[in-house]
Amino acid sequence: MKKQHRDDKYTLILPVLFGNERALSNELLRLGFSKEAFSLIDGRALVQVSGEEMPRALALLNLSSRIAERVLIQLGAATVKDFDQLFEAVRKLPWHRYLNKGAAFTVSGYSRDSVLTSVPACQRVIKKAIVLSLLSELGKPEDATLAEDPALGEHEIQFSLLNDELILMMDTSGEPLHKRSYRKRSHLAPLRETTSASLLEYSYIRNVLLHGGGVIDLFTGSGTLIIEAAMIALDLAPGRLRTFAAEQFDFVGAQAFKEQRQVLKKREAIIEQDDTSRFIALDIDSHSIKQAQANARSAQVADRIKFIETDSTKLDFSEILELAGGREILLLGNPPYGERMEDEEKAREIAVRLGERLAYPLRAQKHRVSLSLITAEEHFEKDFGLKAKKKRKLYNGSIACTLYNYY
């Protein structure tokens, strides 16, 4: 790893799906970042770290964030209103410090409300400026060819141009962070892992678990919600089963990730290590149950989850209480909805049937029970028969959904 100077300052950028910002803020505080160390703006968190802290922080965030979509490191910023200004702003950065010698690199990005509107043209200018900067450092003429060998590393340089303000970044994640490497099989439009983690954060799952409660997933599908819940309970790092681009960067180094993985192994679970009674997953489809079980095995939490093939819309509330074994219950729901199943009438029927069994117990609150349900159906409350205590707009990928919290 190239030595970082103590007085270096870096901004780490964590993009997040809209609606997940508050969940990400809570997560950053739990990971040890102070309120003064980060800010939330425009669907992303900006985390300030020193040069000495940067490798550890990058490793920690990539391995541990359940909410962020990626971890980017900001390399430079400038106001640019023509291509000459863009070229000079890029060329003056010390690219030899950031890119592995001889490595391959690509440039991607976007432009909004800026004088420079052509993204392909910006990409070409940025690429050329980086190449000339590296040739100059190597003592080669500007017309020389710069060798790029993927075997020596691959870097993705990203840029954003917003209101003529340029930000240059390097992706340190590689695959997006919602790819935890455990979901080998999935349904049509499955719930994204990062959205699942945000849903659980907004459902106060840690409080439920700390008070001895259990979790029941009513429509488990490929198992994402219940698997993420079990991982939270065991404090298993979401990135522990995969690798990250920055592990191959000389600028960061693999050692920081190796050390952080050792630290993560020492985390203490919220529940007892021998407690296998907290998580139940229901689905009407036997194939879905098998898919969810396979994914749970890949995530190393299969022994924590009881999978049951049943129609959750036909369960009496007394049966749900029996399944919970007298515990406080957090019910989770990601039912099939029109945009996923292409059958709005059937989606509404599911909401009505679910409401017939759960609306009254949730209204009466004679038992410690809560429901967190996410759907793209705007008329869910009407069909369910009860207004939610709280609603949040979340995104399942590109699909706009609403999280309904009943408690």
C-alpha positions in Angstrom: 0.0 0.0 0.0 1.2 3.5 -0.8 1.9 5.4 2.4 -0.9 7.9 3.4 0.1 11.1 5.0 -1.4 12.0 8.4 -2.5 15.4 7.1 -4.2 14.0 4.0 -8.0 14.4 4.1 -10.4 12.2 2.1 -14.2 12.2 1.5 -15.8 8.8 1.2 -19.1 8.9 -0.8 -21.8 6.3 0.0 -24.6 6.4 -2.5 -27.9 5.2 -1.1 -31.4 4.5 -2.6 -33.8 7.3 -1.9 -35.6 6.7 1.3 -32.7 4.9 2.9 -30.8 8.0 4.1 -31.9 7.9 7.7 -31.2 4.2 7.9 -27.7 4.8 6.6 -27.2 7.6 9.1 -28.1 5.3 12.0 -25.8 2.6 10.6 -22.8 5.0 10.4 -23.3 6.0 14.0 -23.3 2.3 15.0 -20.1 1.7 13.0 -18.3 4.3 15.1 -18.5 7.4 13.0 -19.4 10.6 14.9 -22.2 12.9 13.8 -19.6 15.5 12.9 -17.7 13.0 10.6 -20.5 12.6 8.0 -23.3 14.4 6.3 -26.3 13.3 4.2 -27.0 15.0 0.9 -28.8 14.1 -2.4 -29.1 10.4 -1.8 -25.6 9.9 -0.4 -23.6 10.1 2.7 -20.3 12.0 2.7 -17.8 10.6 5.3 -14.7 12.6 6.2 -11.6 10.6 7.1 -7.9 11.3 7.5 -5.2 9.7 5.2 -4.2 7.5 8.1 -7.8 6.3 8.7 -8.8 6.0 5.1 -7.8 2.3 4.3 -9.4 1.0 7.5 -12.6 3.1 6.9 -12.8 1.9 3.3 -12.5 -1.7 4.5 -15.0 -1.3 7.3 -17.7 0.4 5.2 -17.4 -2.1 2.3 -17.5 -5.1 4.6 -20.1 -3.8 7.1 -22.6 -1.4 5.4 -26.0 -3.1 4.9 -27.5 0.1 3.5 -25.0 1.8 1.1 -25.0 0.8 -2.5 -21.3 1.4 -3.0 -18.3 3.1 -1.4 -16.5 5.7 -3.5 -13.5 7.8 -2.7 -13.4 11.4 -3.9 -10.2 12.3 -5.6 -10.9 15.9 -6.7 -13.5 18.6 -7.3 -13.6 21.8 -9.4 -15.9 24.2 -11.2 -15.8 23.5 -14.9 -17.7 25.3 -17.7 -15.7 24.2 -20.8 -13.6 21.2 -21.9 -10.3 23.1 -21.3 -11.2 23.6 -17.7 -12.3 20.0 -17.4 -9.1 18.8 -18.9 -6.9 20.9 -16.6 -8.9 20.0 -13.5 -8.4 16.3 -14.2 -4.8 16.4 -15.4 -3.5 18.2 -12.3 -4.5 15.4 -9.9 -1.7 13.0 -8.8 -3.2 9.9 -10.6 0.0 8.0 -10.1 -0.8 7.9 -6.4 -4.3 6.5 -7.0 -3.9 4.0 -9.9 -1.8 0.9 -9.8 1.1 1.2 -12.1 0.2 -0.2 -15.5 -3.4 -1.0 -14.5 -6.5 -0.6 -16.7 -9.1 2.0 -15.9 -12.5 3.1 -17.2 -14.4 6.4 -16.9 -18.1 6.7 -16.4 -20.4 9.4 -15.0 -23.2 11.8 -15.6 -24.0 15.5 -16.3 -27.0 17.4 -15.0 -27.8 21.1 -15.3 -24.3 21.8 -16.6 -22.8 23.6 -19.6 -21.0 20.3 -20.5 -23.9 18.1 -21.4 -22.3 15.3 -23.5 -21.3 12.5 -21.2 -19.3 10.6 -23.9 -17.3 13.8 -24.7 -16.6 14.3 -20.9 -15.5 10.7 -20.7 -13.0 11.1 -23.6 -11.6 14.3 -22.1 -11.2 12.8 -18.6 -9.6 9.7 -20.0 -7.1 11.7 -22.1 -6.2 13.9 -19.1 -5.5 10.9 -16.9 -3.4 9.2 -19.6 -1.3 12.4 -20.1 -0.8 12.8 -16.4 0.4 9.2 -16.0 2.7 9.5 -19.1 4.2 12.7 -17.7 4.9 10.9 -14.4 6.6 8.1 -16.3 8.7 10.6 -18.2 7.2 9.6 -21.6 6.1 11.9 -24.4 2.4 12.8 -24.8 2.1 10.8 -28.0 3.3 7.6 -26.3 1.0 4.7 -25.7 0.0 4.0 -22.1 -0.1 0.3 -21.4 -3.2 -0.8 -19.5 -3.1 -4.4 -18.1 -6.1 -5.6 -16.2 -3.9 -8.2 -14.5 -2.2 -5.3 -12.7 -5.5 -3.9 -11.5 -8.8 -2.5 -12.8 -10.0 0.9 -11.7 -13.4 2.5 -12.3 -13.2 6.3 -12.3 -16.5 8.0 -11.9 -17.4 11.7 -12.4 -20.5 13.8 -11.6 -21.2 17.2 -13.2 -24.0 18.9 -11.3 -24.5 22.7 -11.9 -21.0 22.8 -13.4 -19.5 21.4 -10.3 -17.2 18.4 -11.1 -16.5 15.6 -8.6 -14.0 12.9 -9.5 -14.3 9.6 -7.7 -13.0 6.1 -7.7 -15.2 3.1 -7.0 -13.7 0.9 -4.2 -16.5 -1.8 -4.1 -16.5 -3.4 -7.5 -19.8 -5.3 -7.5 -22.5 -3.1 -5.8 -22.9 -3.8 -2.1 -26.4 -5.2 -2.3 -24.7 -8.3 -3.9 -23.8 -10.1 -0.7 -22.9 -13.4 -2.6 -25.5 -15.5 -0.8 -28.5 -15.1 -3.0 -27.9 -17.8 -5.7 -31.5 -18.1 -6.6 -34.3 -15.4 -6.7 -37.8 -14.6 -7.8 -39.0 -11.9 -10.3 -38.1 -8.5 -8.9 -36.8 -9.7 -5.5 -36.4 -7.3 -2.7 -33.0 -5.7 -2.9 -30.8 -6.6 0.1 -30.0 -2.9 0.9 -33.7 -2.1 0.9 -34.4 -5.1 3.1 -31.9 -3.9 5.6 -33.4 -0.4 5.6 -36.9 -1.8 6.1 -35.6 -3.8 9.1 -33.9 -0.6 10.5 -37.1 1.3 10.2 -38.9 -1.6 11.9 -36.6 -1.3 15.0 -35.5 -4.9 14.7 -32.7 -4.6 17.1 -35.1 -3.4 19.9 -37.4 -6.4 19.1 -34.5 -8.8 19.3 -33.1 -7.3 22.5 -36.5 -7.6 24.1 -36.7 -11.3 23.3 -38.9 -10.9 20.2 -39.2 -13.0 17.1 -39.5 -12.3 13.4 -42.0 -13.9 11.0 -41.7 -13.4 7.3 -45.1 -13.8 5.8 -44.1 -14.0 2.1 -40.5 -15.1 2.2 -40.0 -15.6 -1.6 -36.2 -15.9 -2.1 -35.7 -15.3 1.6 -34.0 -11.9 1.5 -35.9 -10.2 4.4 -35.6 -13.1 6.9 -31.9 -13.8 5.9 -31.0 -10.1 6.4 -32.9 -10.2 9.8 -30.9 -13.3 10.9 -27.6 -11.7 9.8 -28.4 -8.6 11.9 -29.3 -10.8 14.9 -25.9 -12.6 14.6 -24.1 -9.3 13.7 -22.7 -11.1 10.6 -21.0 -8.5 8.3 -22.9 -8.4 5.0 -19.7 -8.3 2.9 -17.9 -11.1 4.6 -18.5 -13.6 1.8 -17.2 -11.5 -1.1 -14.3 -9.5 -2.2 -14.0 -5.8 -3.2 -12.2 -3.8 -5.9 -10.0 -1.9 -3.4 -8.4 -5.1 -2.1 -6.4 -5.0 -5.3 -5.5 -1.3 -5.1 -1.9 -0.4 -4.1 -3.5 2.9 -2.9 -5.5 1.0 -0.3 -4.2 -2.5 0.0 -5.5 -5.9 0.9 -4.0 -5.7 4.4 -6.7 -3.3 5.6 -9.4 -5.7 4.5 -7.6 -8.7 6.1 -7.4 -6.9 9.4 -10.9 -5.7 9.3 -12.2 -9.2 8.6 -10.4 -10.4 11.8 -12.1 -7.6 13.8 -15.5 -8.5 12.4 -15.2 -12.1 13.6 -15.1 -10.8 17.2 -18.4 -9.0 17.0 -21.0 -10.1 19.6 -24.4 -11.3 18.4 -27.6 -9.7 19.6 -29.1 -13.1 20.3 -27.6 -16.2 22.1 -25.5 -18.4 19.8 -27.7 -21.4 20.5 -31.0 -19.6 20.0 -32.7 -21.1 16.9 -36.3 -20.0 17.7 -36.4 -16.4 16.6 -37.0 -16.5 12.8 -39.8 -18.1 10.8 -40.3 -17.9 7.1 -43.6 -18.7 5.4 -44.5 -19.1 1.7 -47.3 -20.8 -0.2 -44.9 -22.1 -2.9 -42.7 -25.1 -2.2 -40.2 -24.0 -4.8 -39.8 -20.6 -3.1 -39.2 -22.4 0.2 -36.4 -24.4 -1.4 -34.9 -21.3 -3.0 -35.0 -19.5 0.3 -33.4 -22.4 2.2 -30.6 -22.6 -0.3 -29.9 -18.9 0.0 -30.0 -19.1 3.8 -27.4 -21.9 3.6 -25.2 -19.7 1.5 -25.6 -16.9 4.0 -24.7 -19.3 6.8 -28.0 -18.7 8.7 -30.1 -21.7 7.7 -30.0 -23.2 11.1 -31.5 -20.0 12.6 -34.6 -20.0 10.4 -37.7 -22.3 10.4 -39.2 -22.5 6.9 -42.8 -23.5 6.6 -44.8 -24.0 3.4 -48.2 -22.4 4.1 -50.6 -19.7 2.9 -50.0 -16.8 5.3 -53.2 -15.1 4.2 -55.2 -18.0 5.6 -53.5 -18.2 9.0 -55.7 -17.1 11.9 -54.0 -14.7 14.3 -54.1 -17.4 17.0 -51.9 -19.6 14.7 -49.4 -16.7 14.3 -49.3 -16.3 18.1 -48.7 -20.0 18.4 -45.8 -19.9 15.8 -44.3 -17.1 17.8 -44.3 -19.1 21.0 -45.5 -16.2 23.2 -42.8 -13.8 22.0 -43.2 -10.3 20.9 -43.7 -10.5 17.1 -42.3 -8.5 14.2 -44.2 -9.5 11.1 -42.5 -8.8 7.8 -44.3 -8.6 4.4 -43.2 -8.2 0.8 -46.3 -9.6 -0.8 -46.6 -10.0 -4.6 -47.8 -6.7 -6.0 -49.1 -5.7 -9.5 -45.8 -4.4 -10.9 -44.1 -7.7 -10.0 -46.8 -10.2 -10.7 -48.6 -8.3 -13.5 -52.0 -9.0 -11.8 -53.2 -6.1 -9.8 -56.5 -7.8 -8.9 -54.8 -10.7 -7.3 -52.4 -8.3 -5.4 -55.4 -6.5 -4.0 -57.0 -9.8 -3.0 -53.9 -10.7 -1.0 -54.1 -7.4 0.8 -57.8 -7.9 1.7 -57.3 -11.4 3.0 -54.3 -10.3 5.0 -56.3 -7.5 6.5 -59.1 -9.8 7.5 -56.7 -11.6 9.8 -54.3 -8.9 11.0 -56.1 -5.5 10.9 -58.1 -6.1 14.1 -55.2 -7.5 16.2 -53.0 -4.6 15.1 -55.7 -2.1 15.9 -56.5 -3.6 19.3 -52.8 -4.2 20.3 -53.7 -6.7 23.0 -50.5 -8.5 22.0 -47.0 -7.2 21.4 -47.2 -7.4 17.6 -46.0 -5.1 14.8 -46.1 -5.4 11.0 -43.7 -3.9 8.4 -45.0 -4.4 4.9 -43.5 -3.0 1.6 -45.5 -2.8 -1.6 -45.9 -0.7 -4.7 -49.7 -0.9 -4.4 -50.9 2.7 -3.5 -54.3 1.5 -2.3 -52.8 -1.1 0.2 -54.2 0.7 3.3 -57.7 0.7 1.9 -57.6 -3.0 0.9 -56.0 -4.0 4.2 -58.6 -2.1 6.2 -56.3 -0.1 8.5 -54.1 3.0 8.2 -50.5 2.6 9.0 -48.9 4.3 12.0 -46.1 5.4 9.7 -45.3 5.4 6.0 -42.1 5.8 4.1 -41.2 5.9 0.4 -38.6 3.3 -0.4 -37.2 2.0 -3.7 -36.9 -1.7 -4.6 -34.3 -1.0 -7.3 -36.2 1.3 -9.7 -39.6 0.4 -8.4 -41.1 3.1 -6.1 -42.7 1.4 -3.1 -44.2 2.3 0.3 -43.2 0.8 3.6 -46.2 0.6 5.9 -45.4 0.3 9.6 -48.1 -0.9 12.0 -47.3 -1.1 15.8 
